[in-house]
């Protein structure tokens, strides 16, 4: 067998709507909504430029089961371009775009094979240069959104074949808690299968779970929120004549998300804090490498300046100042949109000493510590505090989900607010109220 190369990508989420972003200018919002399609164009261009033999797409090609016609037509156009270069494409569908979803009746290029949901199938892939058979590609799509059985157990190598075997699977391996537990399976299931490469999808974080055989999540091709920071793209996989495998990551994203921390420690003044925020913006701009960067700023650390931050509009005003400055920059060099700014800072308190104090604030900090370490107590405290919201039919479920997601941050913020309101001047550096 001679060397061949293929692209492994997953989770394109074409036509993702990017809901829930406030005060975003139309040009930025338009760029965000187009970004999944831009990543698809980059994927097609990469496959052609790098002269790969085929492409595998491991599920969630579309963002919704009822795929938008726009997304289907954009994909059709991209696949047709690959067909012009004789690059085959092998596709499975995942929980976001299951087989039973609404789809248009479109004619797909002959270079495309979409695996069905009835059983795991295998197709033979060939090297483009000479037509030699180089790989057996196996896959199965989701019949509906919620697949709870272990689909990995359906995969079988072709009997008597010594081809390089690639398995396309959209699944949660070993129960990643940050993703829905669809098609759950264990690493040992994959290792026992005899496949040479598991081309996974579903988890949006790029990671190589195992080598020899390779078990790989390429991550999604375009980040869609501040929870999906950093470069997003695909792997080009090279397999040599000895079936030795090597991976090269290639970014495809058009918009890159960042979570940037800025410390107030030693700042002392609003001017100093502004300069640190501006420096953080420039760091993000450099790391975005010409892309649109969307950044969430988090102000942390301890300084007397925190007393002027807590409970005021200071950070929101600085955020708007950064946005205004950005709007006046020339377009060259990459743009930055400041999505939000969060407070995780505090006064320069001696926490260890405070926890031993016979004072109201000392008792408050001790109670906060017990609450944070006791899930039942924490739940009771939050339920009592949120009782008016939880009683509302529409707001209740939203408040409940928010409490679960933001519990630790809310407890920390409550503690720091108490410090601002109650700390003595010598405890806070002279700036407490």
C-alpha positions as CSV (number, residue, x, y, z in Angstrom):
1,X,0.0,0.0,0.0
2,X,1.3,3.5,-0.9
3,X,0.9,6.7,1.1
4,X,-2.5,8.5,1.1
5,X,-4.0,11.5,2.8
6,X,-7.4,12.5,4.0
7,X,-9.2,15.3,5.9
8,X,-11.1,14.5,9.1
9,X,-13.6,17.1,10.1
10,X,-16.8,17.2,12.1
11,X,-19.4,19.4,13.6
12,X,-19.7,22.0,10.9
13,X,-23.1,23.1,12.3
14,X,-23.9,24.9,9.0
15,X,-26.2,27.9,9.5
16,X,-25.8,28.2,13.2
17,X,-28.0,31.1,14.3
18,X,-25.7,32.7,16.9
19,X,-28.6,33.7,19.2
20,X,-28.4,35.5,22.5
21,X,-25.8,38.1,21.7
22,X,-26.8,41.6,22.7
23,X,-25.8,45.0,21.2
24,X,-23.9,43.4,18.4
25,X,-23.4,45.7,15.3
26,X,-25.0,44.3,12.1
27,X,-21.6,43.9,10.4
28,X,-20.3,41.7,13.2
29,X,-23.5,39.7,13.5
30,X,-23.5,39.1,9.8
31,X,-19.9,37.9,9.9
32,X,-20.9,35.5,12.8
33,X,-23.9,34.1,10.9
34,X,-21.8,33.6,7.8
35,X,-18.8,32.1,9.7
36,X,-19.9,28.4,9.5
37,X,-20.2,28.7,5.7
38,X,-16.8,30.5,5.6
39,X,-15.3,27.6,7.5
40,X,-16.9,25.2,4.9
41,X,-15.3,27.2,2.1
42,X,-12.0,27.0,3.8
43,X,-12.3,23.3,4.2
44,X,-13.0,22.8,0.5
45,X,-10.1,25.1,-0.4
46,X,-7.8,23.2,1.9
47,X,-8.7,19.8,0.4
48,X,-8.0,21.1,-3.1
49,X,-4.8,22.9,-2.1
50,X,-3.4,20.0,-0.2
51,X,-4.4,17.5,-2.8
52,X,-6.0,15.0,-0.4
53,X,-7.5,11.8,-1.6
54,X,-10.8,12.1,0.3
55,X,-12.6,13.8,3.1
56,X,-14.6,12.3,6.0
57,X,-17.2,14.3,7.9
58,X,-18.2,12.8,11.2
59,X,-21.7,14.2,11.9
60,X,-23.6,17.4,12.8
61,X,-23.0,18.8,9.3
62,X,-26.1,20.9,9.8
63,X,-27.0,22.8,13.0
64,X,-30.6,21.6,13.1
65,X,-32.6,18.4,12.2
66,X,-34.8,20.5,9.9
67,X,-31.9,21.7,7.8
68,X,-32.2,25.2,6.3
69,X,-32.3,25.2,2.5
70,X,-29.5,27.7,2.6
71,X,-27.2,25.3,4.4
72,X,-28.1,22.4,2.1
73,X,-27.4,24.5,-1.0
74,X,-24.1,25.8,0.4
75,X,-23.0,22.2,1.2
76,X,-24.1,21.0,-2.3
77,X,-22.0,23.8,-3.9
78,X,-18.9,22.9,-1.8
79,X,-19.2,19.2,-2.4
80,X,-19.6,19.9,-6.2
81,X,-16.3,21.8,-6.1
82,X,-14.6,18.9,-4.5
83,X,-16.2,16.6,-7.2
84,X,-14.5,18.7,-9.9
85,X,-11.2,17.7,-8.4
86,X,-12.2,14.1,-7.9
87,X,-12.1,14.3,-4.1
88,X,-14.6,11.8,-2.5
89,X,-16.5,12.7,0.6
90,X,-17.9,10.3,3.2
91,X,-20.5,11.6,5.6
92,X,-22.4,10.5,8.7
93,X,-25.2,12.5,10.4
94,X,-25.3,13.1,14.2
95,X,-27.7,14.3,16.8
96,X,-28.1,17.8,15.3
97,X,-28.9,16.5,11.8
98,X,-30.4,13.0,12.2
99,X,-31.7,11.1,9.2
100,X,-35.3,11.7,10.1
101,X,-34.8,15.5,9.9
102,X,-36.6,17.6,7.3
103,X,-34.5,18.0,4.1
104,X,-34.9,19.1,0.5
105,X,-34.8,16.8,-2.5
106,X,-31.5,17.8,-4.0
107,X,-29.1,16.0,-6.3
108,X,-25.8,15.4,-4.7
109,X,-22.5,14.9,-6.6
110,X,-21.4,11.4,-7.4
111,X,-18.3,11.8,-5.2
112,X,-20.4,11.9,-2.0
113,X,-21.5,8.9,0.0
114,X,-23.8,9.4,3.0
115,X,-24.0,6.5,5.4
116,X,-27.5,5.4,6.4
117,X,-28.8,4.6,9.9
118,X,-30.0,1.0,9.5
119,X,-26.6,-0.5,10.0
120,X,-22.9,0.3,9.9
121,X,-21.6,0.0,6.3
122,X,-18.2,0.0,4.7
123,X,-17.1,1.7,1.5
124,X,-13.8,1.4,-0.3
125,X,-11.8,4.6,-0.8
126,X,-9.2,5.0,-3.5
127,X,-6.1,7.1,-4.0
128,X,-6.8,9.7,-6.6
129,X,-3.5,9.5,-8.4
130,X,-3.8,5.9,-9.5
131,X,-7.1,4.5,-8.3
132,X,-5.5,2.1,-5.9
133,X,-7.7,0.9,-3.0
134,X,-6.3,2.4,0.2
135,X,-8.9,2.4,2.9
136,X,-12.2,0.8,4.1
137,X,-14.4,3.6,5.5
138,X,-17.2,2.5,7.8
139,X,-20.0,4.6,9.3
140,X,-23.6,4.8,10.5
141,X,-25.8,7.9,10.9
142,X,-28.3,8.8,13.7
143,X,-31.9,7.8,12.8
144,X,-33.2,10.4,15.2
145,X,-31.7,12.9,17.6
146,X,-31.4,11.0,20.8
147,X,-29.4,7.8,20.3
148,X,-28.7,6.1,23.6
149,X,-27.3,2.7,22.5
150,X,-23.6,2.0,21.9
151,X,-23.3,2.4,18.2
152,X,-19.5,1.5,18.3
153,X,-20.5,-2.1,18.8
154,X,-22.0,-2.2,15.3
155,X,-18.7,-1.7,13.5
156,X,-16.8,-4.6,11.9
157,X,-13.7,-4.8,9.8
158,X,-14.1,-6.2,6.3
159,X,-13.4,-9.9,6.5
160,X,-10.0,-10.8,5.1
161,X,-9.1,-7.2,4.2
162,X,-5.7,-5.7,5.0
163,X,-6.8,-2.2,4.0
164,X,-6.5,0.7,6.4
165,X,-9.8,0.8,8.3
166,X,-11.4,4.2,9.2
167,X,-14.6,4.3,11.4
168,X,-16.8,7.5,11.3
169,X,-18.7,7.8,14.6
170,X,-20.6,10.6,16.3
171,X,-20.4,9.7,19.9
172,X,-19.5,10.6,23.5
173,X,-16.5,8.4,24.4
174,X,-16.2,7.7,28.1
175,X,-19.0,10.1,29.1
176,X,-17.8,13.7,28.6
177,X,-20.1,15.6,31.0
178,X,-20.1,18.8,29.0
179,X,-21.9,17.1,26.1
180,X,-25.1,15.1,25.7
181,X,-24.4,11.5,26.3
182,X,-25.5,10.3,22.8
183,X,-24.2,7.0,21.4
184,X,-22.2,6.4,24.6
185,X,-19.2,4.1,24.3
186,X,-16.0,3.4,26.0
187,X,-12.4,3.6,24.9
188,X,-12.1,-0.2,25.2
189,X,-14.9,-0.7,22.7
190,X,-13.0,1.3,20.1
191,X,-9.7,-0.4,20.9
192,X,-11.2,-3.8,20.6
193,X,-12.7,-3.2,17.2
194,X,-9.4,-3.6,15.2
195,X,-9.9,-0.3,13.3
196,X,-6.9,1.8,12.5
197,X,-8.5,5.2,12.9
198,X,-11.6,6.4,14.7
199,X,-12.8,9.6,13.1
200,X,-15.0,10.9,15.8
201,X,-17.5,13.8,16.1
202,X,-19.8,15.4,18.7
203,X,-17.2,16.8,21.2
204,X,-16.2,20.3,20.1
205,X,-12.8,20.2,21.7
206,X,-9.9,19.0,19.6
207,X,-8.2,16.0,21.2
208,X,-6.4,12.8,20.3
209,X,-7.7,10.3,22.8
210,X,-5.4,7.5,21.7
211,X,-2.6,6.7,19.2
212,X,-2.1,3.3,17.4
213,X,-4.9,3.1,16.8
214,X,-5.8,6.7,16.5
215,X,-9.0,7.8,18.2
216,X,-9.5,11.5,17.3
217,X,-11.9,14.3,17.9
218,X,-11.0,17.2,15.5
219,X,-13.4,19.6,17.3
220,X,-15.8,21.8,15.3
221,X,-14.8,23.8,12.3
222,X,-16.0,27.1,13.7
223,X,-16.4,28.2,17.3
224,X,-19.9,29.4,18.1
225,X,-19.7,31.0,21.6
226,X,-17.2,32.0,24.2
227,X,-17.4,28.4,25.4
228,X,-15.6,27.4,22.2
229,X,-12.4,29.4,22.3
230,X,-9.2,29.1,20.3
231,X,-8.5,27.8,16.8
232,X,-11.1,25.5,15.2
233,X,-10.6,23.4,12.1
234,X,-9.7,19.9,10.9
235,X,-6.9,17.4,10.7
236,X,-5.1,16.3,7.6
237,X,-4.2,12.6,8.2
238,X,-1.3,11.0,6.4
239,X,-1.0,7.2,6.2
240,X,2.3,5.9,4.8
241,X,3.0,2.5,3.2
242,X,3.6,0.9,6.6
243,X,0.2,2.2,7.8
244,X,1.9,4.7,10.1
245,X,-0.4,7.6,10.8
246,X,0.4,11.3,11.4
247,X,-1.9,14.2,12.0
248,X,-1.6,17.9,11.1
249,X,-4.1,20.4,12.4
250,X,-5.3,23.1,10.0
251,X,-7.5,26.1,11.3
252,X,-10.6,26.8,9.2
253,X,-12.4,29.3,11.4
254,X,-13.3,32.7,10.1
255,X,-14.2,34.1,13.6
256,X,-12.2,33.2,16.7
257,X,-13.5,33.3,20.2
258,X,-11.4,34.3,23.2
259,X,-11.7,34.5,27.0
260,X,-9.2,37.0,28.2
261,X,-8.3,37.5,31.9
262,X,-7.1,41.0,33.1
263,X,-5.9,41.4,36.7
264,X,-6.5,44.6,38.7
265,X,-3.8,43.7,41.2
266,X,-1.6,46.8,41.6
267,X,-3.6,48.8,39.2
268,X,-5.0,51.4,41.7
269,X,-6.7,53.6,39.1
270,X,-9.2,53.5,36.3
271,X,-6.5,54.7,33.8
272,X,-4.2,51.8,34.7
273,X,-7.1,49.3,34.3
274,X,-8.0,50.8,30.9
275,X,-4.5,50.4,29.7
276,X,-4.5,46.7,30.8
277,X,-7.7,46.1,29.0
278,X,-6.3,47.7,25.8
279,X,-3.2,45.6,26.1
280,X,-5.4,42.5,26.4
281,X,-7.3,43.5,23.2
282,X,-4.0,43.8,21.3
283,X,-3.0,40.3,22.5
284,X,-6.2,38.9,21.2
285,X,-5.8,40.7,17.9
286,X,-2.4,39.1,17.4
287,X,-3.7,35.7,18.3
288,X,-6.6,36.0,15.9
289,X,-4.2,36.2,13.0
290,X,-6.4,38.5,10.9
291,X,-9.7,36.9,11.8
292,X,-12.6,38.7,13.5
293,X,-12.0,38.1,17.2
294,X,-14.9,37.9,19.7
295,X,-13.6,38.3,23.3
296,X,-15.1,38.0,26.7
297,X,-13.0,40.0,29.2
298,X,-12.8,38.9,32.8
299,X,-11.4,41.3,35.4
300,X,-9.8,39.4,38.3
301,X,-7.2,39.8,41.0
302,X,-7.4,41.9,44.2
303,X,-6.9,45.6,44.6
304,X,-8.6,48.5,46.3
305,X,-9.9,49.5,42.9
306,X,-12.4,46.7,43.2
307,X,-14.5,48.9,45.6
308,X,-15.1,51.3,42.7
309,X,-16.0,48.4,40.4
310,X,-18.4,46.5,42.5
311,X,-22.0,47.7,42.1
312,X,-21.1,50.5,39.6
313,X,-21.2,51.0,35.9
314,X,-17.5,51.4,35.6
315,X,-16.7,48.2,33.7
316,X,-19.6,48.6,31.4
317,X,-18.5,52.1,30.6
318,X,-14.9,50.9,29.9
319,X,-16.4,48.1,27.7
320,X,-18.3,50.7,25.7
321,X,-15.1,52.8,25.4
322,X,-13.2,49.8,24.0
323,X,-16.0,49.2,21.5
324,X,-16.0,52.8,20.4
325,X,-12.3,52.8,19.9
326,X,-12.5,49.6,17.9
327,X,-15.1,51.1,15.6
328,X,-12.6,53.9,14.7
329,X,-9.8,51.6,13.8
330,X,-8.9,50.9,10.2
331,X,-10.2,47.6,8.9
332,X,-6.8,46.2,8.2
333,X,-5.2,44.1,10.9
334,X,-8.2,42.2,12.2
335,X,-11.2,43.4,14.1
336,X,-12.1,42.7,17.8
337,X,-15.6,42.7,19.1
338,X,-15.8,42.9,22.9
339,X,-18.7,40.6,23.7
340,X,-18.9,41.2,27.5
341,X,-16.9,41.9,30.6
342,X,-17.2,39.9,33.8
343,X,-16.2,40.7,37.4
344,X,-14.2,38.2,39.3
345,X,-12.0,40.6,41.3
346,X,-12.1,41.5,45.0
347,X,-10.6,43.7,47.7
348,X,-7.1,42.9,49.0
349,X,-8.3,41.1,52.1
350,X,-6.3,38.7,54.2
351,X,-8.8,35.8,53.9
352,X,-7.1,33.5,56.3
353,X,-7.1,36.2,59.0
354,X,-10.7,37.1,58.2
355,X,-11.9,33.6,58.6
356,X,-10.6,33.6,62.2
357,X,-12.2,37.0,63.1
358,X,-15.0,37.3,65.5
359,X,-16.9,39.7,63.3
360,X,-20.0,39.8,61.1
361,X,-17.8,39.7,57.9
362,X,-15.7,36.9,59.3
363,X,-18.9,34.9,60.1
364,X,-20.2,35.7,56.6
365,X,-17.1,34.4,54.9
366,X,-17.2,31.2,57.0
367,X,-20.8,30.7,56.0
368,X,-19.9,31.3,52.4
369,X,-17.2,28.6,52.6
370,X,-19.5,26.1,54.2
371,X,-22.2,26.8,51.5
372,X,-19.7,26.3,48.7
373,X,-18.6,23.0,50.0
374,X,-22.0,21.6,50.9
375,X,-24.2,21.0,47.8
376,X,-27.4,20.6,49.8
377,X,-26.9,23.8,51.8
378,X,-26.0,25.6,48.6
379,X,-29.1,24.4,46.9
380,X,-31.2,25.5,49.9
381,X,-29.6,29.0,50.0
382,X,-30.1,29.5,46.3
383,X,-33.7,28.3,46.3
384,X,-34.6,30.7,49.1
385,X,-32.8,33.6,47.4
386,X,-34.5,32.9,44.0
387,X,-37.9,31.9,45.4
388,X,-39.8,34.9,43.7
389,X,-38.2,34.0,40.3
390,X,-38.6,30.2,40.7
391,X,-42.4,30.7,41.3
392,X,-42.8,32.3,37.9
393,X,-44.0,29.8,35.2
394,X,-41.7,31.2,32.5
395,X,-38.8,32.6,34.5
396,X,-38.6,29.7,36.9
397,X,-37.0,27.1,34.5
398,X,-34.6,29.8,33.3
399,X,-33.6,30.8,36.8
400,X,-33.1,27.2,37.8
401,X,-30.8,26.5,34.9
402,X,-28.9,29.7,35.5
403,X,-28.5,28.8,39.2
404,X,-27.0,25.5,38.3
405,X,-24.6,26.9,35.8
406,X,-23.6,30.1,37.7
407,X,-23.8,28.8,41.3
408,X,-20.1,29.1,42.2
409,X,-19.7,32.5,40.6
410,X,-22.8,33.8,42.4
411,X,-21.5,32.7,45.7
412,X,-18.2,34.3,45.1
413,X,-19.8,37.5,43.9
414,X,-22.0,37.7,47.0
415,X,-19.0,37.2,49.3
416,X,-17.0,39.9,47.5
417,X,-20.0,42.3,47.6
418,X,-20.3,41.8,51.3
419,X,-16.6,42.6,51.7
420,X,-17.0,45.9,49.8
421,X,-20.0,46.8,52.0
422,X,-18.7,45.7,55.4
423,X,-14.9,45.6,55.3
424,X,-13.0,48.1,57.4
425,X,-10.7,50.6,55.6
426,X,-7.5,48.9,56.8
427,X,-8.8,45.5,55.5
428,X,-9.6,46.8,52.0
429,X,-6.7,49.1,51.4
430,X,-8.5,52.3,52.3
431,X,-11.3,52.1,49.7
432,X,-14.0,50.1,51.3
433,X,-17.4,51.6,52.0
